[in-house]
Amino acid sequence: MNLTLEERTKIFDKVSRLVATKHFDPGMNGVDWNTLARDRRDQILASTDPEVFEKEVHKLVAELKTSHTGFRHAGMRNIPARHAINATLHPFGVNGSERWMFQDVHQGGPAFAAGIRPGDLLLECGGREVLPPNDLTFSVGESANLLIEKLHGEVQKVNVQLPMPKSQKHPVTAPQPVTTERLSDEIGLLRVAMFPGAIGIDVAKDIDRGIAALDGCSRLIVDLRGNTGGGIGGLRLMSYLTPGKLEVGCLALLQNRDDLLFAMSCPFHCRSPFLGWEKLTFYPAQFLGATSWLDIHIDICVASSSYLLL
């Protein structure tokens, strides 16, 4: 369905206003948003094709160069490869021209399930040649036929099945978040593809299991390449990278600073191997001389610059 000029203008003005008033960074990451939007306005409004209009508005918002910022149709079309098939692509020179090369291909994602691996070259999508800088995009819930060239030179046709995402507001296909591999007796590899969930309880447990599976390794490689971000489950990973400090996920509540240590675990808490505590002790609020939780003066000590709010 085509959009009228009035409808396109209404959408553009709303996007421009939302960014100007709601973007988390008041400095707009150094971008003069008002000037940028004003300069691109006529060009974008002249895009009568709905898909072209969508892409042009997305390019405008992408100028902010901030994560989790974009413009997508509610029908979940034109979803980039990293979100749709859990793979990233990078321009690569081949015989004097540029091709898209698959860089990160996460286990459990549609691209990995179709047999695509890092280093494969993309030749076609749906019978159409796709060359940089044109992006490879997908419509979720459908299948896509790709023509790829493997590392050893063989050309293959692969069919990529795209599942429907759990949330229409966040059309992201979830790969296997955490995978591990022993590269040698001494070296362990921990890959984290994303931090799903607002609280991140499940991925925090996956990270714990991954670290436990690499027990005995004296060296650890943490691979976050192609990570699509997510919730605060990433704080659990930070905990393992801060030996000798209080793990993220545990709040230290101290009354009068040198009096009584009160330890309490968050929903995603687990005992850190760096602490060596046998257990955590819980005290009722009344024991601290308070009549309610809100009466307790709290100092929050965590192993990062983020605050965990009770």
WONORNOR-V638290 format. One record per helix or strand of 3 or more residues. SS is the DSSP state (alpha for helix, beta for strand). FROM is the first residue (numbers start at 1). LEN is the number of residues. Records with the same first field share a line. If there is no record, write none. Layout:
# WONORNOR-V638290
SS: FROM-LEN  FROM-LEN
This chain:
# WONORNOR-V638290
alpha: 5-18  28-3  33-13  50-13  81-4  110-4  201-13  234-7  285-4  293-3
beta: 87-8  97-9  121-5  143-7  155-7  178-5  187-6  219-5  250-6  260-6
